[in-house]
Amino acid sequence: MAGKSKKNKSLNFSKISDTDSSTSSEEEEKKKKRKRRVVMKRGNERPNPHQTGKPTKSTVVDIEDFSDELTVSKIRASLLDWYDENQRVLPWRKKRGSSIEPDEEDERQTFKRAYAVWVSEIMLQQTKVATVIDYYNRWMDKWPSLQHLAQATQEEVNEMWAGLGYYRRARFLLEGAKMVIGGGEFPRTVPQLLKVRGIGDYTAGAIASIAFNESVPVVDGNVVRVIARLKAISANPKESETIKSFWKLAGQLVDPCRPGDLNQALMELGATICTPTSPSCSSCPISEQCHAFSLSKNSQSVQVIDYPLKVIKPKPRREFSAVCVVEILDDQKGTCSNMSSRLLLVKRPEEGLLAGLWEFPSVLFDGEGDSGTRRKVMDQYLKKSFDLDTRNCSVISREEVGDCIHIFSHIRLRMYVELLVINLNGEEKILSEKEGNDTIAWKCISSNAIEGMGLTSGVRKVYNMIQQHKQKTSLIYSRKKKNTQTK
């Protein structure tokens, strides 16, 4: 009966008079307008580029799926064609056409590729591609397989990672490698990969799709930007519900035959074409399906870069530290020679910021403070940590070198640096006995050896300040000596 009713209703439309047809058209047009207004309000509202913080209830939007299979097919085909022609040549990529099936690859090569994807994706988190390339090549030269990496020490890994930042990534990568080797088999699926230390949703999706051809999505900042513009999504991209929607939409776009290539195509498009501030829409292979691009063409008040919603990051908190570069002279004459001096390094705790990395003795304190306060706090630290009393050893010189700023993702650290040159006068045995104790780990390293160490960028910054200070001091001393001889 329902079928007949529907059929009769459709037949009746053919018998409507011209007047009725006109009225019906007007009503239909009004309905369409109302529908468009609802859609604009709920799903495609133009975001306020100056909006900050958590959005209000009025900005919470409904995000529709990619329901049109024909549109999805066009997006997939266009992206893969574009990617095949335009992908960047990167050392961790293996160019593979659609004709190659996974079972044609040697199993060992597949695992090697999975390892390469793992390393590269971890390095690429919060780091630019151009920076990662050299680090990746050095890493793979030293540890060409997961088995090689699993045999490395944390100290070796930290040194190789030095300068990349976010050092917890390196620690987790080593721990994860040991877990996989200990388990005896490289995990292939997302659920299996998520059990590995340091592997989250993004990295698991990348390894599973790129190395093992699993039909699963990946979502990073580039993918979020591309999809947000494709669907003109105005929701806050940092909200958990919105993030879930992006993962769902990315999953709908994944090509079942070439999931890894499709995922990489989305990321590549976001990195090279659909950029945050200067998208090249005329070169975009999916501009025809892009809702944001369509809106921008029809309204001067809408721009493609309005999507995704820009959420201003909170300002990093300000912190202050006193850093003392302690140079210990090995000779008894008290002459300051790089060939006969060592520098004191301290190992940070195994948990927290820069865990397990080496630095010069430093103390955090409230506010900027004055030089006298900073020196007093540092003296207390040296006495407590190393039983090093500046009153009982021969201080050759103690100078304030200056200050510098080092930026972390959430911290703006101002470091006040001083150089303390001492001669221990036979008290060096006390330091040697305390080295590597339970409360603090430290070591003395020659000035020559420290040049080749993998130091964090902050520690390297301090060391360079010291070297420049020494060169400047040496130059001034030479000039004074020359003037004295002339007189």
Backbone hydrogen bonds, N-H to C=O, Kabsch-Sander energy under -0.5 kcal/mol:
donor,donor_aa,acceptor,acceptor_aa,energy
5,S,1,M,-2.7
6,K,2,A,-2.0
7,K,3,G,-2.0
8,N,4,K,-3.1
9,K,5,S,-2.3
10,S,6,K,-1.8
11,L,7,K,-2.0
12,N,8,N,-2.3
13,F,9,K,-0.9
14,S,10,S,-0.5
14,S,11,L,-1.2
15,K,12,N,-1.5
16,I,13,F,-1.1
21,S,17,S,-2.7
22,S,18,D,-2.3
23,T,19,T,-2.3
24,S,20,D,-2.9
25,S,21,S,-2.4
26,E,22,S,-2.1
27,E,23,T,-2.3
28,E,24,S,-2.8
29,E,25,S,-2.5
30,K,26,E,-2.3
31,K,27,E,-2.4
32,K,28,E,-2.4
33,K,29,E,-2.4
34,R,30,K,-2.6
35,K,31,K,-2.6
36,R,32,K,-2.8
37,R,33,K,-2.5
38,V,34,R,-2.2
39,V,35,K,-2.6
40,M,36,R,-2.8
41,K,37,R,-2.0
42,R,38,V,-2.9
43,G,39,V,-3.2
44,N,39,V,-2.0
51,Q,48,N,-2.0
59,T,56,T,-1.7
60,V,57,K,-1.3
62,D,42,R,-1.1
64,E,62,D,-0.6
67,S,65,D,-1.6
69,E,67,S,-0.9
72,V,68,D,-2.2
73,S,69,E,-2.5
74,K,70,L,-2.1
75,I,71,T,-2.5
76,R,72,V,-2.6
77,A,73,S,-2.6
78,S,74,K,-2.6
79,L,75,I,-2.5
80,L,76,R,-2.6
81,D,77,A,-2.3
82,W,78,S,-2.2
83,Y,79,L,-2.7
84,D,80,L,-2.5
85,E,81,D,-1.3
86,N,82,W,-2.2
87,Q,83,Y,-2.1
90,L,88,R,-0.9
93,R,90,L,-1.9
95,K,93,R,-0.5
100,I,97,G,-1.2
101,E,99,S,-0.5
104,E,101,E,-1.8
105,E,102,P,-1.7
110,T,106,D,-2.0
111,F,107,E,-2.1
112,K,108,R,-2.1
113,R,109,Q,-2.3
114,A,110,T,-2.2
115,Y,111,F,-2.2
116,A,112,K,-2.2
117,V,113,R,-2.7
118,W,114,A,-2.4
119,V,115,Y,-2.7
120,S,116,A,-2.5
121,E,117,V,-2.7
122,I,118,W,-2.0
123,M,119,V,-2.3
124,L,120,S,-2.3
125,Q,121,E,-0.7
125,Q,122,I,-0.7
127,T,124,L,-1.5
132,V,128,K,-1.9
133,I,129,V,-1.9
134,D,130,A,-0.6
135,Y,131,T,-0.9
136,Y,132,V,-3.2
137,N,133,I,-2.4
138,R,134,D,-2.2
139,W,135,Y,-2.5
140,M,136,Y,-2.7
141,D,137,N,-1.7
142,K,138,R,-1.7
143,W,139,W,-3.2
149,L,145,S,-2.1
150,A,146,L,-2.4
151,Q,147,Q,-0.7
151,Q,148,H,-0.9
152,A,149,L,-2.0
157,V,153,T,-2.2
158,N,154,Q,-2.7
159,E,155,E,-2.0
160,M,156,E,-2.0
161,W,157,V,-2.0
162,A,158,N,-1.3
164,L,161,W,-2.5
169,R,166,Y,-1.9
170,A,167,Y,-0.5
171,R,167,Y,-1.6
172,F,168,R,-2.6
173,L,169,R,-2.1
174,L,170,A,-2.0
175,E,171,R,-2.4
176,G,172,F,-2.9
177,A,173,L,-2.0
178,K,174,L,-2.1
179,M,175,E,-1.9
180,V,176,G,-2.4
181,I,177,A,-2.4
182,G,178,K,-2.3
183,G,179,M,-1.8
184,G,180,V,-1.2
185,E,180,V,-0.6
193,L,189,T,-2.8
194,L,190,V,-2.5
195,K,192,Q,-1.1
196,V,193,L,-1.8
199,I,196,V,-1.9
200,G,198,G,-0.6
204,A,200,G,-2.6
205,G,201,D,-2.3
206,A,202,Y,-2.3
207,I,203,T,-2.6
208,A,204,A,-2.5
209,S,205,G,-2.3
210,I,206,A,-2.5
211,A,207,I,-1.9
212,F,207,I,-1.1
212,F,208,A,-0.6
213,N,209,S,-0.7
214,E,208,A,-2.7
216,V,214,E,-2.0
224,V,220,D,-2.5
225,R,221,G,-2.0
226,V,222,N,-2.2
227,I,223,V,-2.6
228,A,224,V,-2.6
229,R,225,R,-1.7
230,L,226,V,-2.4
231,K,227,I,-2.5
233,I,228,A,-2.5
234,S,43,G,-0.6
234,S,232,A,-0.5
239,E,236,N,-1.5
243,I,239,E,-2.5
244,K,240,S,-2.1
245,S,241,E,-1.7
246,F,242,T,-2.2
247,W,243,I,-2.1
248,K,244,K,-2.1
249,L,245,S,-2.7
250,A,246,F,-2.7
251,G,247,W,-2.0
252,Q,248,K,-1.5
253,L,249,L,-1.2
254,V,250,A,-1.1
260,G,209,S,-0.8
262,L,258,R,-2.2
263,N,259,P,-2.4
264,Q,260,G,-2.3
265,A,261,D,-2.3
266,L,262,L,-2.2
267,M,263,N,-2.0
268,E,264,Q,-2.9
269,L,265,A,-2.6
270,G,266,L,-2.0
271,A,267,M,-1.9
272,T,268,E,-2.0
273,I,269,L,-2.3
274,C,269,L,-3.0
275,T,273,I,-1.7
280,S,273,I,-2.1
281,C,279,P,-1.1
283,S,280,S,-1.6
284,C,281,C,-0.8
287,S,284,C,-1.1
289,Q,286,I,-0.8
290,C,287,S,-1.0
291,H,230,L,-2.0
291,H,289,Q,-0.6
292,A,229,R,-2.6
294,S,290,C,-1.8
295,L,291,H,-2.6
296,S,292,A,-2.2
297,K,293,F,-1.4
298,N,294,S,-1.3
299,S,295,L,-1.3
302,V,299,S,-1.1
306,D,303,Q,-1.7
307,Y,304,V,-1.8
309,L,235,A,-0.6
311,V,309,L,-0.7
312,I,310,K,-0.6
317,R,410,H,-2.0
319,E,412,R,-2.3
320,F,365,F,-0.6
321,S,414,R,-2.2
322,A,363,V,-2.6
323,V,321,S,-0.5
323,V,416,Y,-3.0
324,C,361,P,-2.8
325,V,323,V,-0.6
325,V,418,E,-2.7
326,V,324,C,-0.9
327,E,325,V,-0.7
327,E,420,L,-3.0
328,I,326,V,-0.6
328,I,342,R,-3.2
329,L,327,E,-0.5
329,L,422,I,-2.7
330,D,340,S,-3.2
331,D,340,S,-0.5
337,S,335,T,-1.4
340,S,337,S,-1.3
341,S,338,N,-0.9
342,R,328,I,-2.3
343,L,445,I,-3.3
344,L,326,V,-2.0
345,L,343,L,-0.5
345,L,443,K,-3.0
346,V,359,E,-3.7
347,K,441,A,-3.3
348,R,346,V,-0.5
348,R,357,L,-2.9
355,A,352,G,-1.2
356,G,349,P,-1.9
357,L,354,L,-1.8
359,E,346,V,-2.4
363,V,322,A,-2.1
365,F,320,F,-2.1
374,R,370,D,-2.4
375,R,371,S,-2.3
376,K,372,G,-2.1
377,V,373,T,-2.5
378,M,374,R,-2.2
379,D,375,R,-2.5
380,Q,376,K,-1.9
381,Y,377,V,-1.9
382,L,378,M,-2.6
383,K,379,D,-2.1
384,K,380,Q,-2.4
385,S,381,Y,-2.7
386,F,382,L,-2.0
387,D,383,K,-1.2
388,L,382,L,-1.9
389,D,387,D,-0.8
390,T,388,L,-0.7
392,N,389,D,-1.6
393,C,389,D,-0.5
394,S,423,N,-2.0
395,V,393,C,-0.9
396,I,394,S,-0.8
396,I,421,V,-2.0
397,S,421,V,-1.6
399,E,419,L,-2.2
401,V,399,E,-0.6
401,V,417,V,-2.4
402,G,417,V,-1.6
404,C,415,M,-1.8
406,H,413,L,-3.0
408,F,406,H,-0.5
408,F,411,I,-3.3
412,R,317,R,-3.2
413,L,406,H,-2.6
413,L,411,I,-0.7
414,R,319,E,-2.6
414,R,412,R,-0.5
415,M,404,C,-3.0
415,M,413,L,-0.6
416,Y,321,S,-2.8
416,Y,414,R,-0.5
417,V,402,G,-3.1
417,V,415,M,-0.7
418,E,323,V,-2.3
419,L,399,E,-2.7
420,L,325,V,-2.5
420,L,418,E,-0.5
421,V,397,S,-2.8
421,V,419,L,-0.6
422,I,327,E,-2.6
422,I,420,L,-0.6
423,N,394,S,-2.8
427,E,424,L,-1.5
429,K,426,G,-0.6
430,I,427,E,-1.2
431,L,427,E,-0.9
432,S,428,E,-2.1
433,E,429,K,-2.1
434,K,430,I,-1.3
435,E,431,L,-0.9
437,N,434,K,-1.6
437,N,440,I,-0.7
441,A,347,K,-0.5
443,K,345,L,-2.1
445,I,343,L,-2.4
447,S,338,N,-0.5
447,S,341,S,-1.3
450,I,446,S,-2.0
451,E,447,S,-0.6
451,E,448,N,-0.7
452,G,448,N,-0.5
452,G,449,A,-1.2
453,M,450,I,-0.9
455,L,453,M,-1.4
460,R,456,T,-2.8
461,K,457,S,-1.8
462,V,458,G,-1.7
463,Y,459,V,-2.6
464,N,460,R,-2.5
465,M,461,K,-1.7
466,I,462,V,-2.0
467,Q,463,Y,-2.3
468,Q,464,N,-2.4
469,H,465,M,-2.1
470,K,466,I,-2.5
471,Q,467,Q,-2.3
472,K,468,Q,-2.3
473,T,469,H,-2.7
474,S,470,K,-2.9
475,L,471,Q,-2.1
476,I,472,K,-2.2
477,Y,473,T,-2.4
478,S,474,S,-2.2
479,R,475,L,-2.1
480,K,476,I,-2.3
481,K,477,Y,-2.4
482,K,478,S,-2.3
483,N,479,R,-2.5
484,T,480,K,-2.2
485,Q,481,K,-2.1
486,T,482,K,-1.9
487,K,483,N,-2.0
